[in-house]
Amino acid sequence: MPNHQIVTPAEHADLRVHVGAGAALGDAVMACIAVPAEFRRLAVDYPILFRQDEESGAFSALALFGFEPGENLFLDGNDWDAVNRPLAMVVQPFLVGRSRDGDGPGQVHIDMDHPRVSHSGEGMRLFEPSGVATPYLEQIADLLGALDGSHRASGDFYAALSRYDLLEPFSMDVTLDNGAMHRLVGYHLIAEERLAALEPGVLSELHAAGHLLPIYMAVASVGNLTRLVRRKNKRGDG
C-alpha cells in the first residue's frame, strides 16, 4: 500500500527532504511523464515522445532520458546535466491529493516511502519552528498546482491530436559505437506530414486553443534523440 500522507505541521514539523540529484534519490529512470504546458522548456534538452495506454487508449507524453529501464543519461553522479527537468521529477516526493469525495482544492501529499524523504536530519525543512510553511514547501505547492492544472487541461490537447490524426507510431533502432544495439518501440510521434497538410482554418483553431505551440515543440524535440545517442556513446557501457 502506498504510504501517502497529507502534509501538515502537526505530523511533519521536523521532516526534511533531499533536493539534490542522484540514482539513490529515485532519478535513475528512463523517462518521465510530461505535460504539454512544459513542452517548450523540455524541448531544449529531451526528446518528447507519446505513449498510448493499452487499456484506455489514452495518450500521454514522456520526456526520454535513456534507452533502457533505469537509465538516465542526464544523471552524472549527483548532477543532473540539463537546463530543465520535468515538473513531475522536480516535485518528488510530493504529489497532489484530493479529499475522499474528490471535491475541493488539491492537497499537498507526500510519499513517505520515497527515497527523497530524509531520515538523517539532512535536507530541506517543510515547516519553520513556528509551524509556518517554508519557502521550499510553498514553492512545491505552487509547482504541484501548475502540474495538476496542466494535466487536467491536457485532455483537450490529446483530443485535438486524435481529432486530426496527428500521432503516428514510432520505433527506432540505435546502434552504438561499440556495436551494442537498442530498440525504442511502442511510442508515437507527431505526424509531421499530416500536420503540414492541415487547412489554415484548422491551424488557426489549434493556435487559438493553445495547442499549436506544444505540437511544434514536440516536433522540434525529436532532434534530441541524436544528442541522447551521443550521451549513450560517451558512457561507453552499451
C-alpha atoms as a printed R data frame, in Angstrom:
    type eleno elety resid chain resno       x      y       z
1   ATOM     1    CA   MET     A     1   0.000  0.000   0.000
2   ATOM     2    CA   PRO     A     2   1.310  3.497  -0.840
3   ATOM     3    CA   ASN     A     3   2.326  5.439   2.244
4   ATOM     4    CA   HIS     A     4   0.932  8.832   1.189
5   ATOM     5    CA   GLN     A     5   0.172 11.442   3.851
6   ATOM     6    CA   ILE     A     6  -1.309 14.929   3.837
7   ATOM     7    CA   VAL     A     7   1.491 17.355   4.714
8   ATOM     8    CA   THR     A     8   0.708 19.124   7.983
9   ATOM     9    CA   PRO     A     9   2.850 20.919  10.581
10  ATOM    10    CA   ALA     A    10   1.472 18.631  13.258
11  ATOM    11    CA   GLU     A    11   2.711 15.477  11.524
12  ATOM    12    CA   HIS     A    12   5.742 16.752   9.626
13  ATOM    13    CA   ALA     A    13   7.182 19.592  11.668
14  ATOM    14    CA   ASP     A    14  10.676 18.118  11.633
15  ATOM    15    CA   LEU     A    15  10.570 16.332   8.292
16  ATOM    16    CA   ARG     A    16  13.242 17.126   5.735
17  ATOM    17    CA   VAL     A    17  13.538 16.285   2.042
18  ATOM    18    CA   HIS     A    18  16.608 15.691  -0.106
19  ATOM    19    CA   VAL     A    19  16.528 18.037  -3.097
20  ATOM    20    CA   GLY     A    20  19.714 17.071  -4.957
21  ATOM    21    CA   ALA     A    21  20.072 14.636  -7.838
22  ATOM    22    CA   GLY     A    22  21.180 11.037  -7.764
23  ATOM    23    CA   ALA     A    23  20.252  7.475  -8.526
24  ATOM    24    CA   ALA     A    24  19.743  6.783  -4.832
25  ATOM    25    CA   LEU     A    25  17.115  9.552  -4.761
26  ATOM    26    CA   GLY     A    26  14.951  7.980  -7.449
27  ATOM    27    CA   ASP     A    27  16.373  9.747 -10.508
28  ATOM    28    CA   ALA     A    28  17.589  6.614 -12.287
29  ATOM    29    CA   VAL     A    29  14.603  6.343 -14.634
30  ATOM    30    CA   MET     A    30  14.395  6.041 -18.414
31  ATOM    31    CA   ALA     A    31  11.583  8.555 -18.882
32  ATOM    32    CA   CYS     A    32   9.163 10.800 -17.049
33  ATOM    33    CA   ILE     A    33   5.624 11.992 -17.707
34  ATOM    34    CA   ALA     A    34   5.453 15.459 -19.258
35  ATOM    35    CA   VAL     A    35   2.522 17.834 -19.732
36  ATOM    36    CA   PRO     A    36   2.000 19.970 -22.872
37  ATOM    37    CA   ALA     A    37   2.398 23.229 -20.939
38  ATOM    38    CA   GLU     A    38   6.075 22.396 -20.321
39  ATOM    39    CA   PHE     A    39   6.979 21.094 -23.796
40  ATOM    40    CA   ARG     A    40   8.652 24.394 -24.672
41  ATOM    41    CA   ARG     A    41  11.064 24.098 -21.717
42  ATOM    42    CA   LEU     A    42  11.695 20.401 -22.085
43  ATOM    43    CA   ALA     A    43  12.331 20.515 -25.834
44  ATOM    44    CA   VAL     A    44  15.636 22.257 -25.077
45  ATOM    45    CA   ASP     A    45  17.056 19.029 -23.630
46  ATOM    46    CA   TYR     A    46  14.882 15.955 -24.129
47  ATOM    47    CA   PRO     A    47  13.106 14.034 -26.872
48  ATOM    48    CA   ILE     A    48   9.351 14.200 -26.197
49  ATOM    49    CA   LEU     A    49   7.571 11.015 -27.216
50  ATOM    50    CA   PHE     A    50   3.997  9.857 -26.789
51  ATOM    51    CA   ARG     A    51   2.729  6.579 -25.414
52  ATOM    52    CA   GLN     A    52  -0.751  5.047 -25.601
53  ATOM    53    CA   ASP     A    53  -2.297  3.186 -22.685
54  ATOM    54    CA   GLU     A    54  -3.286 -0.251 -23.944
55  ATOM    55    CA   GLU     A    55  -6.422 -0.463 -21.818
56  ATOM    56    CA   SER     A    56  -7.880  3.042 -22.036
57  ATOM    57    CA   GLY     A    57  -6.368  4.089 -25.355
58  ATOM    58    CA   ALA     A    58  -5.423  7.441 -23.804
59  ATOM    59    CA   PHE     A    59  -2.166  9.116 -24.774
60  ATOM    60    CA   SER     A    60   0.415 10.747 -22.536
61  ATOM    61    CA   ALA     A    61   3.756 12.392 -23.234
62  ATOM    62    CA   LEU     A    62   7.143 11.358 -21.929
63  ATOM    63    CA   ALA     A    63  10.468 13.136 -21.702
64  ATOM    64    CA   LEU     A    64  13.025 10.492 -22.633
65  ATOM    65    CA   PHE     A    65  16.211 10.204 -20.549
66  ATOM    66    CA   GLY     A    66  17.687  6.921 -21.812
67  ATOM    67    CA   PHE     A    67  17.216  3.800 -23.900
68  ATOM    68    CA   GLU     A    68  16.666  1.094 -21.310
69  ATOM    69    CA   PRO     A    69  14.871  0.769 -17.960
70  ATOM    70    CA   GLY     A    70  16.671  2.508 -15.120
71  ATOM    71    CA   GLU     A    71  18.924  4.530 -17.420
72  ATOM    72    CA   ASN     A    72  19.085  8.311 -17.067
73  ATOM    73    CA   LEU     A    73  21.807  9.654 -19.342
74  ATOM    74    CA   PHE     A    74  21.384 13.145 -17.884
75  ATOM    75    CA   LEU     A    75  22.400 11.915 -14.462
76  ATOM    76    CA   ASP     A    76  26.100 12.354 -13.733
77  ATOM    77    CA   GLY     A    77  26.706 11.289 -10.157
78  ATOM    78    CA   ASN     A    78  24.938 13.918  -8.072
79  ATOM    79    CA   ASP     A    79  24.391 16.295 -11.005
80  ATOM    80    CA   TRP     A    80  21.500 16.483 -13.466
81  ATOM    81    CA   ASP     A    81  23.125 17.649 -16.702
82  ATOM    82    CA   ALA     A    82  20.260 19.547 -18.343
83  ATOM    83    CA   VAL     A    83  18.836 23.054 -18.360
84  ATOM    84    CA   ASN     A    84  15.381 21.915 -17.211
85  ATOM    85    CA   ARG     A    85  13.747 18.974 -15.500
86  ATOM    86    CA   PRO     A    86  10.155 17.798 -15.958
87  ATOM    87    CA   LEU     A    87   7.814 19.059 -13.256
88  ATOM    88    CA   ALA     A    88   6.931 15.504 -12.307
89  ATOM    89    CA   MET     A    89  10.565 14.954 -11.318
90  ATOM    90    CA   VAL     A    90  11.011 18.313  -9.588
91  ATOM    91    CA   VAL     A    91   8.063 17.843  -7.221
92  ATOM    92    CA   GLN     A    92   9.079 14.420  -5.920
93  ATOM    93    CA   PRO     A    93   8.364 13.109  -3.276
94  ATOM    94    CA   PHE     A    94   5.230 15.265  -3.240
95  ATOM    95    CA   LEU     A    95   2.004 14.706  -5.110
96  ATOM    96    CA   VAL     A    96  -1.455 16.199  -5.387
97  ATOM    97    CA   GLY     A    97  -4.062 14.578  -3.186
98  ATOM    98    CA   ARG     A    98  -7.809 15.002  -3.048
99  ATOM    99    CA   SER     A    99 -10.419 14.712  -0.353
100 ATOM   100    CA   ARG     A   100 -12.318 11.430  -0.268
101 ATOM   101    CA   ASP     A   101 -15.228 12.867  -2.228
102 ATOM   102    CA   GLY     A   102 -12.860 14.322  -4.822
103 ATOM   103    CA   ASP     A   103 -14.175 17.856  -4.362
104 ATOM   104    CA   GLY     A   104 -12.338 20.956  -3.219
105 ATOM   105    CA   PRO     A   105  -8.798 22.135  -3.904
106 ATOM   106    CA   GLY     A   106  -5.871 19.789  -4.208
107 ATOM   107    CA   GLN     A   107  -3.852 18.921  -1.136
108 ATOM   108    CA   VAL     A   108  -0.091 18.585  -0.802
109 ATOM   109    CA   HIS     A   109   0.641 14.940  -0.074
110 ATOM   110    CA   ILE     A   110   3.994 13.268   0.441
111 ATOM   111    CA   ASP     A   111   5.117  9.726  -0.295
112 ATOM   112    CA   MET     A   112   6.794  8.759   2.951
113 ATOM   113    CA   ASP     A   113   8.437  5.728   1.311
114 ATOM   114    CA   HIS     A   114  10.168  7.811  -1.363
115 ATOM   115    CA   PRO     A   115  13.994  7.879  -1.126
116 ATOM   116    CA   ARG     A   116  13.946 11.697  -1.053
117 ATOM   117    CA   VAL     A   117  12.362 11.635   2.389
118 ATOM   118    CA   SER     A   118  15.283 12.242   4.734
119 ATOM   119    CA   HIS     A   119  15.928 10.018   7.712
120 ATOM   120    CA   SER     A   120  19.299 11.570   8.519
121 ATOM   121    CA   GLY     A   121  18.284 15.077   9.567
122 ATOM   122    CA   GLU     A   122  19.645 16.491   6.303
123 ATOM   123    CA   GLY     A   123  17.663 18.198   3.571
124 ATOM   124    CA   MET     A   124  15.103 20.968   3.199
125 ATOM   125    CA   ARG     A   125  12.650 21.632   6.005
126 ATOM   126    CA   LEU     A   126   8.938 21.764   5.220
127 ATOM   127    CA   PHE     A   127   7.959 23.972   8.168
128 ATOM   128    CA   GLU     A   128   9.514 26.723  10.228
129 ATOM   129    CA   PRO     A   129   9.665 26.189  14.022
130 ATOM   130    CA   SER     A   130   6.535 28.360  14.232
131 ATOM   131    CA   GLY     A   131   4.629 25.878  12.047
132 ATOM   132    CA   VAL     A   132   4.535 28.156   9.012
133 ATOM   133    CA   ALA     A   133   5.375 26.549   5.674
134 ATOM   134    CA   THR     A   134   8.922 27.204   4.482
135 ATOM   135    CA   PRO     A   135   9.528 28.918   1.110
136 ATOM   136    CA   TYR     A   136  10.530 25.479  -0.181
137 ATOM   137    CA   LEU     A   137   7.148 23.950   0.661
138 ATOM   138    CA   GLU     A   138   5.339 26.968  -0.731
139 ATOM   139    CA   GLN     A   139   7.242 26.569  -3.995
140 ATOM   140    CA   ILE     A   140   6.364 22.878  -4.099
141 ATOM   141    CA   ALA     A   141   2.692 23.708  -3.572
142 ATOM   142    CA   ASP     A   142   2.831 26.159  -6.489
143 ATOM   143    CA   LEU     A   143   4.540 23.595  -8.745
144 ATOM   144    CA   LEU     A   144   2.037 20.906  -7.800
145 ATOM   145    CA   GLY     A   145  -0.789 23.290  -8.645
146 ATOM   146    CA   ALA     A   146   0.771 24.058 -12.022
147 ATOM   147    CA   LEU     A   147   1.353 20.374 -12.760
148 ATOM   148    CA   ASP     A   148  -2.166 19.396 -11.717
149 ATOM   149    CA   GLY     A   149  -3.769 22.179 -13.722
150 ATOM   150    CA   SER     A   150  -1.703 21.363 -16.805
151 ATOM   151    CA   HIS     A   151  -2.520 17.686 -16.513
152 ATOM   152    CA   ARG     A   152  -6.245 18.396 -16.292
153 ATOM   153    CA   ALA     A   153  -6.070 20.732 -19.278
154 ATOM   154    CA   SER     A   154  -4.140 18.229 -21.397
155 ATOM   155    CA   GLY     A   155  -7.295 16.272 -22.225
156 ATOM   156    CA   ASP     A   156  -8.264 18.906 -24.802
157 ATOM   157    CA   PHE     A   157  -4.769 18.735 -26.308
158 ATOM   158    CA   TYR     A   158  -4.906 14.982 -26.822
159 ATOM   159    CA   ALA     A   159  -8.469 15.213 -28.109
160 ATOM   160    CA   ALA     A   160  -7.241 17.637 -30.783
161 ATOM   161    CA   LEU     A   161  -4.380 15.316 -31.738
162 ATOM   162    CA   SER     A   162  -6.872 12.484 -32.081
163 ATOM   163    CA   ARG     A   163  -9.402 14.587 -34.000
164 ATOM   164    CA   TYR     A   164  -6.861 15.437 -36.687
165 ATOM   165    CA   ASP     A   165  -4.962 12.126 -36.537
166 ATOM   166    CA   LEU     A   166  -1.719 13.845 -35.606
167 ATOM   167    CA   LEU     A   167   0.028 10.959 -33.844
168 ATOM   168    CA   GLU     A   168   1.736  8.097 -35.622
169 ATOM   169    CA   PRO     A   169   3.637  5.023 -34.348
170 ATOM   170    CA   PHE     A   170   7.384  5.374 -33.967
171 ATOM   171    CA   SER     A   171  10.237  2.944 -33.450
172 ATOM   172    CA   MET     A   172  13.968  3.458 -33.611
173 ATOM   173    CA   ASP     A   173  16.970  1.166 -33.784
174 ATOM   174    CA   VAL     A   174  20.024  2.579 -32.026
175 ATOM   175    CA   THR     A   175  23.444  1.161 -32.885
176 ATOM   176    CA   LEU     A   176  26.194  2.458 -30.629
177 ATOM   177    CA   ASP     A   177  29.841  2.997 -31.470
178 ATOM   178    CA   ASN     A   178  30.748 -0.182 -29.576
179 ATOM   179    CA   GLY     A   179  28.307 -2.254 -31.644
180 ATOM   180    CA   ALA     A   180  25.627 -2.586 -28.959
181 ATOM   181    CA   MET     A   181  22.074 -2.187 -30.180
182 ATOM   182    CA   HIS     A   182  18.929 -0.799 -28.560
183 ATOM   183    CA   ARG     A   183  15.427 -0.524 -29.956
184 ATOM   184    CA   LEU     A   184  12.771  2.002 -28.991
185 ATOM   185    CA   VAL     A   185   9.301  0.590 -29.616
186 ATOM   186    CA   GLY     A   186   5.755  1.355 -28.504
187 ATOM   187    CA   TYR     A   187   5.989  5.122 -28.892
188 ATOM   188    CA   HIS     A   188   4.269  7.708 -31.071
189 ATOM   189    CA   LEU     A   189   5.388 10.983 -32.603
190 ATOM   190    CA   ILE     A   190   3.595 13.946 -34.149
191 ATOM   191    CA   ALA     A   191   2.748 13.006 -37.758
192 ATOM   192    CA   GLU     A   192   4.613 15.827 -39.482
193 ATOM   193    CA   GLU     A   193   3.198 15.235 -42.966
194 ATOM   194    CA   ARG     A   194  -0.381 15.327 -41.715
195 ATOM   195    CA   LEU     A   195   0.454 18.405 -39.623
196 ATOM   196    CA   ALA     A   196   1.876 20.173 -42.677
197 ATOM   197    CA   ALA     A   197  -1.253 19.300 -44.704
198 ATOM   198    CA   LEU     A   198  -3.731 20.825 -42.251
199 ATOM   199    CA   GLU     A   199  -6.002 23.536 -43.594
200 ATOM   200    CA   PRO     A   200  -5.314 27.111 -42.422
201 ATOM   201    CA   GLY     A   201  -8.595 27.139 -40.519
202 ATOM   202    CA   VAL     A   202  -7.587 24.064 -38.536
203 ATOM   203    CA   LEU     A   203  -4.186 25.581 -37.742
204 ATOM   204    CA   SER     A   204  -5.938 28.729 -36.525
205 ATOM   205    CA   GLU     A   205  -8.199 26.615 -34.331
206 ATOM   206    CA   LEU     A   206  -5.238 24.763 -32.827
207 ATOM   207    CA   HIS     A   207  -3.383 28.023 -32.255
208 ATOM   208    CA   ALA     A   208  -6.378 29.689 -30.597
209 ATOM   209    CA   ALA     A   209  -6.736 26.714 -28.251
210 ATOM   210    CA   GLY     A   210  -3.051 26.868 -27.288
211 ATOM   211    CA   HIS     A   211  -2.275 23.503 -28.877
212 ATOM   212    CA   LEU     A   212  -0.103 24.518 -31.798
213 ATOM   213    CA   LEU     A   213   2.953 25.589 -29.782
214 ATOM   214    CA   PRO     A   214   3.304 22.317 -27.829
215 ATOM   215    CA   ILE     A   215   2.746 20.385 -31.071
216 ATOM   216    CA   TYR     A   216   5.654 22.177 -32.749
217 ATOM   217    CA   MET     A   217   7.793 21.881 -29.627
218 ATOM   218    CA   ALA     A   218   7.233 18.114 -29.627
219 ATOM   219    CA   VAL     A   219   8.270 18.015 -33.283
220 ATOM   220    CA   ALA     A   220  11.404 20.058 -32.595
221 ATOM   221    CA   SER     A   221  12.349 17.897 -29.615
222 ATOM   222    CA   VAL     A   222  12.829 14.803 -31.778
223 ATOM   223    CA   GLY     A   223  16.216 16.195 -32.788
224 ATOM   224    CA   ASN     A   224  17.338 15.498 -29.231
225 ATOM   225    CA   LEU     A   225  17.282 11.754 -29.980
226 ATOM   226    CA   THR     A   226  20.602 12.173 -31.785
227 ATOM   227    CA   ARG     A   227  22.026 14.045 -28.813
228 ATOM   228    CA   LEU     A   228  20.782 11.304 -26.500
229 ATOM   229    CA   VAL     A   229  22.618  8.704 -28.599
230 ATOM   230    CA   ARG     A   230  25.781 10.814 -28.232
231 ATOM   231    CA   ARG     A   231  25.349 10.771 -24.460
232 ATOM   232    CA   LYS     A   232  24.985  7.000 -24.579
233 ATOM   233    CA   ASN     A   233  28.129  6.645 -26.658
234 ATOM   234    CA   LYS     A   234  30.095  8.803 -24.210
235 ATOM   235    CA   ARG     A   235  29.113  6.422 -21.409
236 ATOM   236    CA   GLY     A   236  30.607  3.598 -23.469
237 ATOM   237    CA   ASP     A   237  28.776  0.904 -21.489
238 ATOM   238    CA   GLY     A   238  26.427 -0.332 -24.213
